[in-house]
Amino acid sequence: MRLAFFASGGGSNVGAILDAVDAGRLDADPALVVTDRPGAGVLDRAEARGLPVAVLPPARFDGEAAFADALLGALREHDADAIALAGYLKRVPDAVLKAFRHRVLNVHPSLLPAFGGAGWYGRRVHQGVLDAGCRVSGATVHLVDGDYDTGPIVLQEAVRVESGDTAEALAARVLAVEHRIFPAALQLLAQDRLRVEDGRVTITGPGFRVQGSMDEPPRPGQQPNGP
């Protein structure tokens, strides 16, 4: 799987995915990093890895069609056949989603559909969880459709909201889960194990667990880590 990364910030999820590739947990060939921000920290990660980059701010283009053409041109130039949205804050044009149907995955720092949609990203999500008095938050990896955070869910994992949590403390624990389940979901895509029917994802093949997740049975003497 030739994997392109779209990111708007520092790209910590890009780093986690690259680590999974290096560790043999993800059968993917990193192809390209795309960002909408010329100063995004993910560019440093790309440079350190020797990955090609495409800096494509949507405002530079005369409409969505021209922006989509630029994205598709970069993706085709580097033979990408799947896309990981790793903190990418712009809407992906419909033409790109059509060309990469069911091969664009996004990670979101909540248990969707809660705290998702336009404007819900970063610290806003975690503060929203705390303001609502939720006892549980988490992370979601989903296939991308034409709207924000509404595509079919691939993987989710819950994170307990602790007494006295700040948005920053909760964000750190959720991010650790993102770093685990995003590469796992991409590996399912690489193995062609995702089937979409009636807006839902089915994982085919043998039983599946994310190592270290709340779904993994506890080892002898270990307490379950789920809420």
C-alpha positions as CSV (number, residue, x, y, z in Angstrom):
1,M,0.0,0.0,0.0
2,R,1.4,3.3,-1.1
3,L,0.3,5.7,1.7
4,A,0.0,9.4,1.5
5,F,-0.3,11.5,4.7
6,F,-2.4,14.7,4.9
7,A,-1.6,16.8,8.0
8,S,-2.0,20.4,9.1
9,G,0.1,20.4,12.3
10,G,3.0,18.7,13.9
11,G,2.0,15.2,12.6
12,S,2.4,13.1,15.7
13,N,0.1,10.5,14.1
14,V,2.3,10.6,11.0
15,G,5.2,9.7,13.3
16,A,3.3,6.9,14.9
17,I,2.3,5.4,11.6
18,L,5.9,5.6,10.3
19,D,7.0,3.9,13.5
20,A,4.5,1.1,12.8
21,V,5.9,0.7,9.3
22,D,9.5,0.5,10.7
23,A,8.4,-2.1,13.3
24,G,6.7,-4.3,10.7
25,R,3.2,-3.7,12.1
26,L,2.0,-1.9,9.0
27,D,2.5,-3.1,5.4
28,A,2.8,0.3,3.8
29,D,5.2,2.3,1.7
30,P,5.2,6.0,2.8
31,A,4.7,7.9,-0.4
32,L,4.1,11.6,0.2
33,V,3.2,14.2,2.9
34,V,0.6,16.8,1.9
35,T,-0.1,19.9,4.1
36,D,-2.1,23.0,3.7
37,R,0.2,25.0,5.9
38,P,3.7,26.1,4.7
39,G,5.0,26.1,8.3
40,A,3.5,22.9,9.5
41,G,5.6,20.8,11.8
42,V,4.9,17.7,9.8
43,L,7.3,19.1,7.2
44,D,10.2,18.5,9.6
45,R,9.1,14.9,10.0
46,A,8.9,14.5,6.2
47,E,12.4,16.0,5.8
48,A,13.9,13.7,8.5
49,R,12.4,10.7,6.7
50,G,13.3,11.9,3.2
51,L,9.7,11.9,2.1
52,P,8.4,14.1,-0.7
53,V,6.1,16.9,0.3
54,A,3.3,18.9,-1.4
55,V,2.3,22.2,0.3
56,L,-1.1,23.0,-1.1
57,P,-3.1,25.7,0.7
58,P,-6.7,25.7,-0.7
59,A,-6.8,29.5,-0.8
60,R,-4.1,29.4,-3.5
61,F,-6.5,27.8,-6.0
62,D,-9.4,29.2,-7.9
63,G,-12.1,26.9,-6.5
64,E,-12.4,23.3,-5.3
65,A,-12.0,21.8,-8.7
66,A,-8.5,23.3,-9.1
67,F,-7.6,22.4,-5.6
68,A,-8.7,18.8,-6.2
69,D,-6.7,18.6,-9.4
70,A,-3.6,19.7,-7.6
71,L,-4.1,17.1,-4.9
72,L,-4.8,14.4,-7.4
73,G,-1.7,15.4,-9.4
74,A,0.5,15.1,-6.4
75,L,-1.0,11.8,-5.4
76,R,-0.6,10.3,-8.9
77,E,2.9,11.6,-9.2
78,H,3.9,9.6,-6.2
79,D,1.7,6.5,-7.0
80,A,-0.3,6.8,-3.7
81,D,-3.2,4.5,-3.4
82,A,-4.4,5.3,0.1
83,I,-4.6,8.4,2.3
84,A,-4.2,8.9,6.0
85,L,-5.7,12.1,7.4
86,A,-3.5,12.8,10.4
87,G,-4.7,16.0,11.8
88,Y,-5.7,17.5,8.5
89,L,-8.1,20.4,9.1
90,K,-9.4,21.0,5.6
91,R,-12.2,19.2,3.8
92,V,-11.0,16.8,1.2
93,P,-12.6,17.5,-2.2
94,D,-15.2,15.1,-3.4
95,A,-13.1,14.4,-6.6
96,V,-10.3,13.1,-4.4
97,L,-12.7,11.0,-2.3
98,K,-14.2,9.5,-5.4
99,A,-10.8,8.6,-6.8
100,F,-9.8,7.0,-3.5
101,R,-13.1,5.5,-2.5
102,H,-13.0,3.7,0.8
103,R,-9.2,4.3,0.9
104,V,-9.1,7.5,2.9
105,L,-9.0,7.1,6.7
106,N,-9.2,9.8,9.4
107,V,-8.5,9.7,13.1
108,H,-10.7,11.8,15.4
109,P,-10.1,12.4,19.2
110,S,-13.6,11.4,20.4
111,L,-16.0,8.5,20.2
112,L,-17.9,9.5,17.1
113,P,-20.5,10.6,16.5
114,A,-20.1,12.5,19.7
115,F,-18.1,15.7,19.5
116,G,-17.5,15.5,15.8
117,G,-18.2,17.7,12.8
118,A,-17.1,21.1,11.5
119,G,-15.3,23.0,14.2
120,W,-14.7,20.0,16.5
121,Y,-10.9,19.4,16.5
122,G,-8.0,19.5,18.9
123,R,-8.5,21.0,22.3
124,R,-12.1,22.0,21.6
125,V,-13.1,18.3,21.5
126,H,-11.5,17.5,24.9
127,Q,-12.9,20.7,26.6
128,G,-16.3,19.8,25.2
129,V,-16.1,16.4,26.7
130,L,-15.2,17.8,30.1
131,D,-17.8,20.6,29.9
132,A,-20.5,18.0,29.1
133,G,-19.5,15.9,32.2
134,C,-18.8,12.8,30.1
135,R,-17.3,9.8,32.0
136,V,-15.7,8.3,28.9
137,S,-14.1,9.8,25.8
138,G,-11.8,8.0,23.3
139,A,-10.6,8.0,19.7
140,T,-12.2,6.9,16.4
141,V,-10.7,5.9,13.0
142,H,-13.2,6.1,10.2
143,L,-13.5,6.0,6.5
144,V,-13.9,9.5,5.0
145,D,-17.0,10.6,3.2
146,G,-18.0,14.1,2.0
147,D,-18.6,15.6,5.4
148,Y,-16.6,16.1,8.6
149,D,-16.3,13.0,10.8
150,T,-19.4,11.2,9.4
151,G,-17.9,8.3,7.5
152,P,-18.2,4.6,8.5
153,I,-16.3,3.7,11.7
154,V,-13.4,1.3,11.5
155,L,-12.0,1.2,15.0
156,Q,-12.8,2.9,18.3
157,E,-11.3,2.8,21.7
158,A,-12.6,4.3,24.9
159,V,-10.6,6.4,27.4
160,R,-11.8,7.0,30.9
161,V,-12.3,10.7,31.9
162,E,-10.5,11.1,35.3
163,S,-11.6,13.3,38.1
164,G,-9.8,16.6,37.9
165,D,-8.9,16.1,34.2
166,T,-7.8,19.1,32.1
167,A,-8.3,19.2,28.4
168,E,-4.6,18.8,28.0
169,A,-4.4,15.8,30.3
170,L,-7.3,14.1,28.6
171,A,-5.8,14.9,25.1
172,A,-2.5,13.2,26.0
173,R,-4.3,9.9,26.9
174,V,-6.5,10.0,23.9
175,L,-3.5,10.8,21.6
176,A,-1.8,7.6,22.9
177,V,-4.8,5.6,21.8
178,E,-4.8,7.4,18.4
179,H,-1.2,6.3,17.9
180,R,-2.2,2.7,18.5
181,I,-5.5,2.3,16.6
182,F,-4.7,4.4,13.5
183,P,-1.8,2.2,12.3
184,A,-4.0,-0.9,13.2
185,A,-6.8,0.4,11.0
186,L,-4.5,1.2,8.2
187,Q,-3.1,-2.4,8.4
188,L,-6.6,-3.7,8.0
189,L,-6.9,-1.5,4.8
190,A,-3.6,-2.8,3.6
191,Q,-4.8,-6.4,4.1
192,D,-8.0,-5.7,2.2
193,R,-10.1,-6.7,5.3
194,L,-12.5,-3.7,5.3
195,R,-15.9,-4.2,3.8
196,V,-18.5,-1.4,3.6
197,E,-22.2,-2.1,3.4
198,D,-25.1,0.1,4.3
199,G,-22.8,2.7,5.8
200,R,-21.1,0.3,8.2
201,V,-17.7,-1.4,8.1
202,T,-17.2,-5.1,8.6
203,I,-13.7,-6.5,9.4
204,T,-13.2,-9.7,7.5
205,G,-10.9,-12.6,8.2
206,P,-9.6,-13.9,11.6
207,G,-10.5,-12.3,14.9
208,F,-8.9,-8.9,15.4
209,R,-7.6,-7.1,18.4
210,V,-5.4,-4.0,18.7
211,Q,-2.4,-4.8,20.8
212,G,-2.7,-3.0,24.1
213,S,-6.3,-1.9,23.6
214,M,-9.2,-2.3,25.9
215,D,-10.4,-5.2,23.7
216,E,-7.2,-7.2,24.4
217,P,-7.7,-9.9,27.2
218,P,-5.7,-9.1,30.3
219,R,-2.7,-11.1,31.0
220,P,-2.6,-13.2,34.2
221,G,-2.6,-10.9,37.2
222,Q,-3.4,-7.8,35.1
223,Q,-6.6,-5.8,35.5
224,P,-8.7,-5.0,32.4
225,N,-8.0,-1.5,31.2
226,G,-11.5,-0.7,29.9
227,P,-13.9,1.6,31.8
